[in-house]
Amino acid sequence: MSKMRAILFLAITAIVGCKAATPELRFAWKLVDYVWDSPEQRATAIQDGSFVQDNNLPLGLARWKNKLFVTVPRWKNGVASSLNYVDVDGPQDQPLKPYPSLKDNFVPDTAKELPSNSSIISVFRVFVDPCDRLWVMDSGLANILGSPNQVAGPSLVIFDLNTNQLLHRYFFKVGDMKEDSFFANVVVDVDKDTCDNAFAYVPDLGGYGVVVYSLKDNDSWRVSHHYFHFEPLAGSYNVSGIEFHWTDGVFGLALSEPRENGYRTMFFHAFSSTKEFCVSTELLRNYTHIDKSEAFHDFKLLGDRGANTQASANYYDPKTHVLFYTQVNRDGVGCWNSNKPYTPDTNPLIISDPELFEFPNDLKVDYEDTLWILSDKLPRFIFKGLDPNVVNHRIFSIKVADAIAGTACQ
């Protein structure tokens, strides 16, 4: 081998060795379908309009063992099941399995009340806790973009994942809500050794607040702060040439490992914002007993990610101390190592592909240190409509260590 060829070979080898890891495509659908009780049931649902396949868009995810939960909010009419799962080891385009059953999800858009206490209306995000429980934030609102119907008030629904049975349902109080309230996410603060002492934090993206729920006390209260509002200069989006403007406030929440005092740090941001903030869960848990004016200064600004870095979801990995977040305006995923200052330079874009990650909407890290990412073309779905002849919804996975290797987050 000549000297020049040897140098070229070494250069190519170095480039290949430094190449960023690529997430593995695990699931992909042109349009989603469900596991029905019978072919006749599906045919009837299509005929009477209770299932309009084009109107079913996956949005949130969470993993428990061989179940990967996938939510389908009732943005439009004809959503057959809002809470579902797929088998992690199953086919890429497998139909969604309604959870806990099709009967519990298959509720008419025009319903006036919940058919049963385990009925599910419309879910955006879910959370699996260390106690093998699935926490579901049910907005109770059907046909959001069409003729909105508030079937039931917003509620937290908790299932035992080992038995698939409903454990508890809690409806938010009047004082928890504002006129424009919209609840579409939930994170749970609990240790596997004290399962009864769980706290759920639910952002109100429309009313700009956070609702705290105590499982032990079966009570809730609302937390307010200026940092929960959206940024006026960060409300414009351009995703695959589709321009739109949103005023969504606090939406992304993520919890650190417990600190020395036993409380966690809650990282949070408004959807229409490029800034990240944090606050101790000690303040959130005890908010009803503290001086609100003094507590105002306990909410901290971490920093700004930079232009066009709006994020829907975020998730903190306690093993690496890395905060992952979606990048809806940049077709990918970013990260920040919490041991470093919060600046654009310490918030690299680690995954990006305008075709595969057109509007990455949710992400989670599971117990096997795997990062799961869901992209769904939401703006196209809302403003233009999906093309049923191409893949529209994808779920990827990648090991956390591979995702951050060679980046500022490592």
Disulfide bonds with the S-S distance in Angstrom:
Cys131-Cys195 2.03
Cys335-Cys409 2.00
